[in-house]
Amino acid sequence: MPDLNTESRFPNPYAAYGAMVYAHRGLGETESAAFNARLALILANHIGDLAILRSAIALAKQAS
């Protein structure tokens, strides 16, 4: 599996986190889950590398 960059690449990681939290404001649990699914698909498409995607999935599964 390819190595993933898990360090923040944002100049202001707190602002990035805040943007993600703010995006969920006013959403119910179902709407929030649907938003997360859409966001994940958009970002996966942006990455465009199946090996990286599989590595990210494996890493995310370890954290649960």
Buried (B, 14 or more C-beta within 10 A) or exposed (E): EEEEEEEEEEEEEEEEEEEEEEEEEEEEEEEBEEBBEEEBEEEBEEEEEEEBBEBBEEEEEEEE
